[in-house]
Amino acid sequence: MRVTLRDLSYHMDFGCYDKDSGEVECYLEIPNPDSVGCIERFATLMSFLLVIITFPFSLFECFKVVQEFERAVIFRLGRLRKGGARGPGLFFVLPCIDTYRKVDLRTVSFDVPPQEVLTRDSVTVAVDAVVYYRIKEPLNAVVRVADYSASTRLLAATTLRNVLGMRDLAQLLSDREAISHMMQASLDEATDPWGVEVERVEIKDVRLPVQLQRAMAAEAEADREARAKIIAAEGEIKASRALKEASLVMIDNPMALQLRYLQSLNTISAEKNSTIIFPFPMDFLKTFIGGPGPSHAQPPIQHL
């Protein structure tokens, strides 16, 4: 059994019928939910009459202008007007029944307040960032969210903490660009239903605790000293090898030692020193070390 009642004034069908299980199910069908009722039509007619009566002064209230970077979302008696957002340029509104809201399409930037974040390796850091976004769908930005600017700011702060909580301190300090891209993708996906497009996210500063800064500075200084000692030791090894090769050359050619001696004198004299040390070759002392020559030798003693 099925009973149907139809209201011709509102184009609405209401009825009940029995199901096979013995239950009774009722339904309500509205073929055209966007149809304008009698009250809305009457209010629109009265608004047109008001415009005609107050003409031409009503033109100052009926015609509005939006800039090239703006769009206007119009509501008539609380309902969104068809045709999408108006602008740029001139558009028409009816007094008393039409309201509109301007939406700026330019890129907007804001600073994310410093967030105390606990990294994956249990280090507490304070991180702040800057976010750039713009409105790509004015209707969604007005209809689907109460305040798209405040919502985007809160979501950016939460996303910053969530993304940084999955990284180590070393990754946070070295992979800022990758973290920025990850934040941008996450924010863009979350704000897409609101008609907001996040264009860029940049991490501004990472502040570490003072004790951690001192520990990292001490570690870096120790690493630099260790590298300096290694470099000095490698230099000593190379220098000793070079001296060994030079000594082998001087052994084969004695004049090389004399040339080296003259070069050392030249270097010392160029520095304008008041004292110069002359190394005396030992070959010149062989005559004195070996004793008197044969002419001064004493005759041998004969024994009788």
BAGU-23260 format. One record per atom (N, C-alpha, C): residue in three letters; x, y negated, z. Coordinates in steps of 0.2 Angstrom, whole numbers, plus 5000, padded with zeros to 4 digits. Layout:
ALAXYZ...
This chain:
MET500450065000MET500050005000MET500449945000ARG500349894996ARG500749834995ARG500249774995VAL500449724999VAL500049664999VAL500449604998THR500249564993THR500749504991THR500249444992LEU500549394995LEU500249324995LEU500749274992ARG500449234987ARG500849184983ARG500649114985ASP501149074986ASP500949004987ASP501148964981LEU500648934977LEU500848904971LEU501148834972SER501048804978SER501348734979SER502148744980TYR502348794983TYR503048804984TYR503348854980HIS502948894976HIS503248944972HIS503648994976MET503249024981MET503549064986MET503049134987ASP503349194987ASP503049254987ASP503149284994PHE502649314997PHE502749345003PHE502349405003GLY502549465005GLY502149525005GLY502449575010CYS502049635011CYS502249695015CYS502049755011TYR502449805012TYR502249875009TYR502549925013ASP502249985012ASP502450045016ASP502950085012LYS503450105016LYS504050145013LYS503850215014ASP504250255011ASP504150335011ASP504250365018SER504650325022SER504750355029SER504150335034GLY503650295031GLY503150275035GLY503150205038GLU503750175037GLU503850105040GLU503550055035VAL503449995038VAL503149935035VAL503749885034GLU503849865028GLU504449815026GLU504049755023CYS504249695025CYS504049635023CYS504649595019TYR504449555014TYR504949525010TYR504649455009LEU505149405007LEU505049335006LEU505449324999GLU505149304994GLU505449284988GLU505349214986ILE505949174985ILE505949104983ILE506349104977PRO505949104971PRO506249104964PRO506749044963ASN506548984966ASN506948924965ASN507048884971PRO507548904975PRO507648874981PRO507848804981ASP508148774975ASP508348714974ASP507848664971SER507248684971SER506648644968SER506548594973VAL506348534971VAL506148474975VAL505448474977GLY505348464983GLY504648464986GLY504348394985CYS503748394987CYS503348334986CYS503648274990ILE503848284996ILE504148235000ILE504748204997GLU505148244994GLU505748224991GLU505648184985ARG505148204981ARG504948164975ARG504648104977PHE504248104982PHE503948034984PHE504447984987ALA504948014990ALA505447964993ALA505847944987THR506047984982THR506347964976THR505947904972LEU505347914971LEU504947864968LEU504947804972MET504847804978MET504847744982MET505547704982SER506047744981SER506747714980SER506747674974PHE506547714968PHE506547674962PHE506147614962LEU505547614965LEU505147554966LEU505447504970LEU505847524975LEU506247474979LEU506747434974VAL507147474970VAL507647454965VAL507247404961ILE506747414958ILE506347374953ILE506147314956ILE505847314962ILE505647254966ILE506147204967THR506747234970THR507247194972THR507747174966PHE507547194960PHE508047184954PHE508147104954PRO508747074952PRO509347114951PRO509847114957PHE509547094963PHE509947104969PHE510147174971SER509747224969SER509847294970SER510347324966LEU510547294961LEU511147314957LEU511747314961PHE511847274966PHE512447274970PHE512547334975GLU511947364976GLU511947424980GLU511847484976CYS511647484970CYS511547544966CYS512147564963PHE512547514960PHE513147534956PHE513747534961LYS514147584961LYS514747594965LYS515347604960VAL515947594962VAL516547604958VAL517047644963VAL517347694959VAL517947734963VAL518547724958GLN519147724962GLN519747714958GLN519947774954GLU520447764950GLU520747824946GLU520947884951PHE521147874957PHE521447924961PHE520847944966GLU520247924965GLU519747944970GLU519147984966ARG518748014970ARG518148044967ARG517548034973ALA516948034970ALA516348024975ALA515948084975VAL515748104981VAL515348164981VAL514648134984ILE514148144980ILE513448114981ILE512948164984PHE512648144989PHE512048184992PHE511448144992ARG510948174990ARG510248144989ARG509748184994LEU509548144999LEU509148175005LEU509448235008GLY510148235009GLY510548285012GLY510748345007ARG510548345001ARG510648394996ARG511248364991LEU511648414989LEU512248394985LEU511948384978ARG512048334975ARG511848314968ARG512248364963LYS511848374958LYS512148414952LYS512648374948GLY513048404945GLY513548374941GLY514248364943GLY514348384950GLY514948384953GLY515148314955ALA515748304957ALA516048234959ALA516048184954ARG515848124956ARG515848064951ARG516548034951GLY516648004945GLY517247964945GLY517847994940PRO518347954939PRO518347884941PRO517947834937GLY517847774940GLY517447724936GLY516747704940LEU516247694936LEU515647674939LEU515147724939PHE514747734945PHE514147774945PHE513647744949PHE513047774949PHE512347744951PHE512147794957VAL511947754962VAL511547784968VAL510947744969LEU510447784972LEU509847754974LEU509847734982PRO509647674983PRO509647654990PRO509247694995CYS509447705001CYS509047735006CYS509047815006ILE509147845000ILE509047914999ILE509747944997ASP510147904994ASP510847934992ASP511347914997THR511747954998THR512447945002THR512947974998TYR513547944999TYR514147974995TYR514747965000ARG515248004998ARG515848005002ARG516448004997LYS516947964998LYS517547964993LYS518048004996VAL518348034991VAL518948084992VAL519548064988ASP520048054992ASP520748034989ASP521048094986LEU521248094980LEU521648144976LEU522348144976ARG522648084979ARG523348084980ARG523648124985THR524348144984THR524648184988THR524748154995VAL524648185000VAL524648165007VAL525248205011SER525648175015SER526148205019SER526048195026PHE526148235030PHE526148235037PHE526648275041ASP526848255047ASP527348285050ASP527048335055VAL527348395055VAL527148445060VAL527448435067PRO527148425072PRO527448415078PRO527948465080PRO528448455084PRO528948505086PRO528648565089GLN528748625087GLN528448685090GLN529048725093GLU528848745100GLU529248785103GLU529148855101VAL529648885098VAL529548955094VAL530049005097LEU529849065099LEU530249115101LEU530449165095THR531049165093THR531249205087THR531249275089ARG531349315083ARG531349385084ARG531849415089ASP532449375089ASP532949395094ASP532949365101SER532349335102SER532249315109SER532649245111VAL532649205106VAL532949135107VAL532449085106THR532349035111THR531848985110THR532148925107VAL531848905101VAL532048845098VAL531448795096ALA531648735095ALA531148685094ALA531148665086VAL530648675082VAL530648665075VAL530148625073ASP530248575069ASP529748525066ASP529848535058ALA529248515055ALA529248515048ALA528848465045VAL528848455038VAL528348405035VAL528048445029VAL527348425028VAL526948465023VAL526648415019TYR526648435012TYR526348385007TYR525748425004TYR525148395004TYR524548425001TYR524148374997ARG523748404993ARG523248354989ARG522548394989ILE522048354987ILE521348384986ILE521348404978LYS521148464977LYS521048484970LYS520348494969GLU519948514974GLU519148524973GLU518848474978PRO518648414976PRO518248374981PRO517648394984LEU517248434980LEU516648464983LEU516748514989ASN517248554988ASN517448604993ASN517748564999ALA518048514998ALA518448475003ALA517848445008VAL517348425005VAL516748385008VAL516248435011VAL516048485008VAL515548535009VAL515748585014ARG516348615013ARG516548685016ARG516948675022VAL517148615024VAL517548595030VAL517348525032ALA517348525039ALA517148465042ALA517648405041ASP518348425043ASP518848375042ASP519448415039TYR519548405033TYR520048445029TYR520748425032SER520848365033SER521548335035SER521748365042ALA521248365047ALA521448395054ALA521448465053SER521048505049SER521148575049SER521748595046THR521948555041THR522648575038THR523248565042ARG523148515046ARG523748495051ARG523748555057LEU523148575059LEU523248625064LEU523448695061LEU523248705055LEU523448765052LEU524148765050ALA524448715049ALA525148705047ALA525548725054ALA525348695059ALA525748705065ALA525648775067THR525148815067THR525048885068THR525448925064THR525448905057THR525848945052THR526548945053LEU526748885055LEU527548875057LEU527748915062ARG527348925068ARG527548965073ARG527549035071ASN527049055067ASN526949125066ASN527549155061VAL527749105056VAL528249125051VAL528949135055LEU529049085059LEU529749075062LEU529749135068GLY529249155070GLY529249215075GLY529449275072MET529449285066MET529649345062MET530349345060ARG530749295061ARG531449285059ARG531949285065ASP532549305063ASP533049295068ASP533349225068LEU533749205073LEU534049145073LEU534549125067ALA534849175066ALA535349175060ALA534949155053GLN534449195052GLN534049185046GLN533649115047LEU533449095052LEU533149025053LEU533648975051LEU534248975053LEU534748925052LEU535048925044SER535048985041SER535348995035SER534748995029ASP534149025030ASP533649035025ASP533148985026ARG533248925026ARG532748875027ARG532248875021GLU532548875015GLU532148875009GLU531748925008ALA531948985010ALA531449045009ALA530949045014ILE531049015020ILE530549005025ILE530048955023SER530248905020SER529848845017SER529348875012HIS529648915007HIS529248945002HIS528648995005MET528849035010MET528449075013MET527849035017MET528048985020MET527548945023MET527048915018GLN527348885013GLN526948855008GLN526448905005ALA526648965003ALA526149015001ALA525649035005SER525849045012SER525349055017SER524849005018LEU525048945018LEU524548885019LEU524148875013ASP524448885007ASP524048875001ASP523448925000GLU523648985002GLU523149035002GLU522549025007ALA522748995013ALA522248985018ALA521848925017THR522048875014THR521748815012THR521348815006ASP521448865001ASP521148864995ASP520348854995PRO520048895000PRO519348885000PRO519048815002TRP519548775005TRP519348705007TRP519448655001GLY519748684996GLY519848634990GLY520548594991VAL520948624995VAL521648594997VAL522148634994GLU522648594991GLU523248634988GLU523848604991VAL524248654995VAL524848634998VAL525448634993GLU525748574992GLU526248574986GLU526948584989ARG527048574995ARG527748574997ARG527748585005VAL528248625007VAL528348625015VAL529148625016GLU529348575020GLU530048575021GLU530148575029ILE530648615031ILE530848615038ILE531348555039LYS531148515044LYS531648455045LYS532148465050ASP532048495056ASP532548505061ASP532448565065VAL533048595067VAL532948655072VAL533448635078ARG533148625083ARG533448605089ARG533548665094LEU534248675096LEU534348735100LEU534448715107PRO534448755112PRO534548735119PRO535348715120VAL535448675125VAL536148655125VAL536648705127GLN536448755131GLN536848815133GLN537048855127LEU536548865122LEU536648905116LEU537148865111GLN537048795111GLN537448755107GLN538248765109ARG538348765116ARG539048765119ARG539248835117ALA538848885118ALA539148955116ALA539248965109MET538848935105MET539048945097MET539648905096ALA539748845099ALA540348805097ALA540948845100ALA540948875106ALA541548915108ALA541648975103GLU541149005101GLU541249065097GLU541549035090ALA541248985087ALA541548955081ALA542248935082GLU542448905088GLU543148885089GLU543648945089ALA543348995093ALA543749055093ALA543849085086ASP543349085082ASP543449115075ASP543949075071ARG543949005072ARG544448965068ARG545148975071GLU545248985077GLU545848995080GLU546149065078ALA545749115077ALA545949185075ALA546149175068ARG545749145064ARG545849135057ARG546549105056ALA546649045060ALA547249015059ALA547849055061LYS547849095066LYS548349145068LYS548549195062ILE547949215059ILE548049265054ILE548449235048ILE548249175046ILE548549135041ILE549249115042ALA549449095048ALA550149085050ALA550549145050ALA550249205052ALA550649265052ALA550749295045GLU550249285040GLU550349295033GLU550849255030GLY550849185032GLY551449145030GLY552149165032GLU552149185038GLU552849215041GLU553049275037ILE552549315035ILE552749375031ILE553049355024LYS552649315021LYS552849285014LYS553549255015ALA553649215020ALA554249175021ALA554849225022SER554749275026SER555249325027SER555449365021ARG554949375017ARG555149415011ARG555449365006ALA555349305006ALA555649255002ALA556349245004LEU556549245011LEU557149235013LEU557649305012LYS557249355012LYS557649425010LYS557849425003GLU557449404999GLU557649394992GLU558149344990ALA558149284994ALA558649234993ALA559349264996SER559349295001SER559949325004SER560249374999LEU559849414996LEU560149464991LEU560449424985VAL560149374983VAL560449334978VAL561049294980MET561049274986MET561749244988MET562249284989ILE562149354991ILE562649404991ILE562949414985ASP562549424980ASP562849434973ASP563149374970ASN562949314972ASN563349254969ASN563449204975PRO564149204977PRO564349164983PRO564249084982MET564249064975MET564148994974MET563448974976ALA562949014976ALA562248994978ALA562248974985LEU562649004989LEU562648974996LEU562948904996GLN563448884992GLN563748824992GLN563148774989LEU562848794984LEU562248744981LEU561748734987ARG561548784990ARG561048784996ARG561348735001TYR561948735002TYR562248695007TYR562248615005LEU562348604999LEU562348534996LEU561548514996GLN561148554994GLN560448534994GLN560148515001SER560448555006SER560248535013SER560548475015LEU561148455013LEU561448385014LEU561048335011ASN560848345005ASN560448295002ASN559748285005THR559448335008THR558848325011THR558948295018ILE559448305021ILE559548275028ILE559748195026SER560148185021SER560248115020SER559648075018ALA559148105015ALA558648065012ALA558148045018GLU558248075024GLU557848055030GLU558148005034LYS558647975032LYS559047915035LYS559147935043ASN559447995044ASN559648015050ASN560347985052SER560447975058SER561047945061SER561547995062THR561348055063THR561848115064THR561748165059ILE562348185056ILE562248245051ILE562748295053ILE562548355053ILE562948415055ILE563148445049PHE563848455049PHE564148485043PHE564348565045PRO564048605042PRO564248675043PRO564848695040PHE565348715043PHE566048735040PHE566048805038PRO566248815032PRO566248885030PRO566848925034MET566648985035MET567149025039MET567749045034ASP567649045028ASP568249065023ASP568849015024PHE568648955026PHE569248905026PHE569648925033LEU569448955037LEU569748975043LEU570149045043LYS570149075037LYS570449145037LYS571249135038THR571449075035THR572149065036THR572449065043PHE572049025047PHE572149015054PHE572049075058ILE571449105056ILE571349165060ILE571849225059GLY572049235053GLY572549285051GLY573249275054GLY573449225057GLY574049205060GLY574549175055PRO575249165057PRO575649135052PRO575849175046GLY576049145041GLY576249175035GLY576849215035PRO577149245029PRO577749295029PRO578349245031SER578349185028SER578949145029SER579149125036HIS578649125040HIS578749105048HIS578749165052ALA578749225049ALA578649285053ALA579349305056GLN579349325062GLN580049335066GLN580349405063PRO580949405063PRO581249465061PRO581149525066PRO581149585063PRO581049635068PRO581649645072ILE581549675078ILE582049685083ILE582349755082GLN583049755081GLN583449815080GLN583649845086HIS583549905087HIS583849935093HIS584449975092LEU584949965096LEU585549995095LEU585550065099
